[in-house]
Amino acid sequence: MARARPEKLVEHALTLIVLIEGASPEAAQQARLSLEKWRTQSPENLAAEQEARQRWNALFSLSSELRSRFHEPGTTASSKHANQRRHLLLSAAAIAGTGTLTGLGIRWQRQQPVSVARHQTATAQLLKVDLEDGSPGSQVALSPQSDLEVRLYRQRRVVNLSRGEVRFDVQADAERPFEVLTRELAIEVVGTAFTVRDRGGPVFVGVEHGQVRVRLRPQNNLTTALAQAIDLLPGQGLTVRNGRPEQVRTVDVASLSAWRDGWLVFQDTPLGEALATINAYRRVPMMALASVSQMKFSGRFRASDTHGLVTTLAAILPITADASVDGVVTLRPR
């Protein structure tokens, strides 16, 4: 009868295999080198490594998708599929016969969101959503052509804003801070009301009450440290343009989310940037030639009357508005 292989050797080999499959590229490479060296040190080690691989392969005979998703805690999935993966991973620990996968499985499970929801609005559509985050009263209001995803975790609440303009009214929860992520910014908040606008150009954050902390996000997949945080207090706003934060400025709190009441408010805004907001309310967009896109204007306009807005712009700026047969309006210098 063959001598039983020491279980501790199998567990050591399995631990390295888990790291190879599920750790960061650097840690995985280190584990791979360690396993290759370790298994050549004795026949017992080699046999233990073979036993560990048999157990590991047995785990993934349970599901063809488990291996590909084992190290992807950010993968979006339905609650049903998430539960299936959790059960498979816990089954993996039993098959492996080691506490290594149990600990990793529990950690993996706790990293998963308890709920994921996506909210989008069409042209000229407004939407208000109550967040089911365990804090009654937390709400988000979406302006037209907005797109965001809400991920609620056990220890944090995260919103990814892909585009648009959104007002957040967040109830405080010290144990689960609230974070909004845009292309360029990470916005941290405990409890407050604030507006975030990102329509592909500058990103703007304005605070009605409470306090938020804004950080620049690393770009181009760089892992460099984030820039120094910028704290915004009630009545303050910040614009980040081309990755560079401008000076914190005083803003009219009442105008921050005036769009919820059907108004578009611009204060010394370049025409090209304003059109990104205006076009969210138009079935057929307006365009501005480069020669007029940097002209600035101020005013308060009815969101439902973008035709009248075009007429007003032509009256207060040295521009003309030419409409094509398909309804597209082009703003040109007069």
GUPANU-403105 format. One record per residue (C-alpha): y negated, z, x negated; residue in one letter. Coordinates in steps of 0.001 Angstrom, whole numbers, padded with zeros to 6 digits, always signed. Example, Ala and Ser with C-alpha at 12.3 -4.5 7.8 and 13.67 -1.06 7.14 Angstrom:
2
+004500+007800-012300a+001060+007140-013670s
END
This chain:
334
+000000+000000+000000m-003414-000927-001353a-005639+001937-002377r-008447+002617+000096a-011799+001540-001175r-014316+004409-001518p-016601+004248+001516e-019635+005156-000534k-019220+002018-002607l-019048-000083+000557v-022147+001630+001924e-024025+000976-001339h-023122-002717-001240a-024019-002952+002449l-027390-001328+001803t-028207-004032-000745l-027028-006766+001642i-029298-005372+004373v-032246-005524+001969l-031375-009088+000985i-031319-010144+004642e-034166-008097+006058g-036635-006986+003376a-039727-008698+001984s-039096-011656-000356p-039812-009524-003426e-037573-006639-002336a-034854-009075-001241a-034827-010764-004647q-034618-007397-006410q-031726-006347-004172a-029943-009651-004839r-030172-009149-008597l-029015-005546-008298s-025983-006539-006212l-024984-009304-008627e-025133-006898-011556k-023464-003991-009732w-020425-005905-008465r-019491-007010-011999t-019353-003474-013323q-015847-002696-011972s-013049-004145-009823p-013769-001368-007295e-017372-002493-006958n-016322-006093-006469l-013822-005122-003780a-016429-002944-002067a-018918-005820-002083e-016335-008110-000470q-015584-005486+002183e-019313-005033+002864a-019802-008776+003330r-016886-008906+005760q-018489-006153+007840r-021903-007816+007646w-020494-011179+008753n-018691-009422+011585a-022043-008172+012855l-023403-011656+013317f-020331-012990+015016s-021718-010994+017964l-024775-013213+018276s-025828-016455+016632s-029514-015525+016948e-029383-011999+015534l-029544-013039+011886r-032618-015236+012398s-034451-012485+014284r-033264-009475+012330f-036365-009308+010126h-038971-010665+012587e-040451-007652+014449p-043344-009778+015663g-041214-012322+017493t-042377-012725+021088t-039564-012409+023608a-038862-011287+027116s-037884-007682+027758s-034331-008856+028545k-033940-010612+025191h-035568-007731+023336a-033085-005323+024885n-030205-007603+023917q-031345-007633+020299r-031732-003849+020288r-028195-003384+021612h-026826-005815+019050l-028555-004062+016193l-027278-000656+017286l-023784-002160+017595s-024248-003406+014045a-024611+000151+012800a-021325+001170+014419a-019433-001797+012966i-020899-001251+009509a-019935+002407+009510g-023069+003469+007636t-026314+005249+008390g-028274+002537+006600t-028290+000133+009535l-028770+002977+011987t-032015+004011+010327g-033144+000420+009971l-032226-000306+013580g-034196+002662+014890i-037193+001697+012773r-036920-001909+013939w-036691-000774+017554q-039798+001408+017289r-041738-001527+015867q-041143-003630+018967q-043772-003771+021729p-042821-002066+024966v-044579-004883+026831s-046156-008250+026071v-048494-010102+028430a-050547-013270+028050r-053650-014000+030104h-055511-017315+030267q-058384-018704+032301t-059224-022279+033172a-062618-023989+033328t-065098-021988+035450a-062438-019334+036164q-063034-015591+035767l-060235-013033+035581l-060050-009232+035516k-056869-007528+034343v-055858-003861+034476d-053982-002952+031324l-050744-001124+031983e-051142+000888+028799d-050641+004377+030174g-054404+004980+030173s-055668+004477+033754p-058912+002544+033836g-058433+000290+030800s-059454-003241+031767q-060202-006625+030283v-062395-009256+031911a-061943-012867+030779l-064642-015513+030968s-063673-019180+031529p-061443-020920+028969q-060233-017691+027397s-056779-016972+026025d-055409-013628+024860l-052147-011778+024401e-051762-008028+024956v-049047-006175+023038r-048515-002543+023924l-046605-000497+021363y-045568+003144+021379r-048268+004038+018863q-050925+001363+019251r-052388-001247+021577r-053091-004710+020165v-054870-007717+021687v-054815-011132+020011n-057781-013171+021219l-057078-016846+020544s-060320-018125+022087r-062966-017353+024657g-065190-014433+025606e-063763-011151+026831v-065160-007790+027866r-062976-004788+027066f-063317-001450+028834d-060872+000788+026984v-059945+004350+027831q-059521+006693+024892a-056019+007507+023681d-056105+009220+020289a-052386+008675+019777e-052577+004942+020504r-055702+003287+019091p-056811-000064+020488f-057256-003116+018261e-058570-006620+018969v-057713-009425+016537l-059618-012713+016345t-059489-015525+013797r-061765-013617+011425e-062069-010038+012654l-060022-006921+013282a-061857-004665+015746i-060716-001044+016037e-061662+001210+018926v-060549+004482+020497v-062441+004289+023796g-065446+002132+024636t-066776-000959+026415a-067530-003999+024294f-067558-007785+024353t-065947-010196+021897v-066753-013914+021796r-064849-016474+019727d-065134-020082+020882r-064248-021685+017589g-067574-021131+015821g-069218-017786+014993p-067452-014644+016206v-069623-012094+018028f-069006-008442+018892v-071411-006421+021060g-071046-002775+022146v-072151-001392+025519e-071056+002191+024950h-068786+004056+022575g-068190+002804+019045q-066126+000098+017379v-065225-000565+013773r-065137-004169+012582v-063346-005518+009530r-063037-009032+008189l-059470-010318+008229r-058060-011989+005100p-058013-015753+005429q-055550-018445+004301n-052679-015919+004304n-054257-013980+001452l-053189-010351+001148t-056353-009111-000505t-057946-005903+000735a-060159-006135+003782l-063891-005879+003354a-065727-002638+004001q-065732-001652+007645a-068854-002138+009765i-069392+000427+012523d-071200-000701+015669l-072889+001760+018038l-074090+001264+021628p-076629-001559+021903g-075604-003131+018598q-074087-006537+017940g-072620-008370+014973l-072129-012087+014361t-069726-013373+011719v-070432-016947+010736r-068131-018871+008382n-066491-015645+007258g-069803-013931+006454r-071156-011052+008547p-074816-011255+009471e-077080-008246+009818q-076209-005826+012602v-078794-006370+015328r-079956-004750+018535t-078666-006432+021680v-079501-006193+025376d-076544-004255+026752v-077055-005649+030265a-076794-009231+029015s-073613-008770+026964l-071319-009579+029862s-073806-011025+032328a-071313-013859+032832w-069289-011469+035004r-072164-011675+037507d-072557-015439+037164g-075263-015596+034505w-075388-017224+031083l-077843-015503+028748v-078929-016973+025426f-081231-015351+022909q-082471-017549+020061d-079129-019387+020161t-078488-022713+018379p-077864-025448+020932l-074528-026432+019418g-073194-022872+019707e-074500-022486+023244a-072626-025616+024365l-069305-023950+023489a-070078-021404+026216t-071722-023807+028660i-068805-026243+028534n-066416-023485+029633a-068083-023856+033062y-068189-027667+033174r-065443-030025+034279r-066942-032681+032023v-068347-031381+028709p-071749-031812+027146m-072143-032861+023527m-075059-032549+021119a-075842-034827+018207l-076009-033081+014834a-079746-033707+014739s-080340-031384+017709v-077393-028940+017484s-079371-026426+015402q-082335-026267+017797m-082601-022720+019166k-083544-021621+022635f-083558-018551+024880s-083076-018224+028597g-081067-016971+031555r-079211-019558+033601f-076890-019664+036588r-073360-020406+035359a-072650-022324+038565s-075601-024672+038033d-074959-026360+034709t-076661-029526+036014h-079866-027581+036445g-079333-026061+033004l-079263-029547+031465v-082551-030368+033167t-084096-027135+031899t-082924-027728+028333l-084535-031173+028366a-087782-029547+029529a-087941-026740+026928i-086541-028623+023924l-087528-032000+022420p-084315-033611+023622i-083055-036052+026225t-079807-035868+028166a-077913-039149+028541d-074933-039266+030901a-072170-041840+030433s-070234-043444+033270v-067437-040874+032864d-069926-038017+033266g-070109-036884+029643v-073655-035723+028808v-074939-036289+025283t-078033-034437+024067l-080192-036503+021729r-083595-036067+020065p-086476-037223+022200r
END
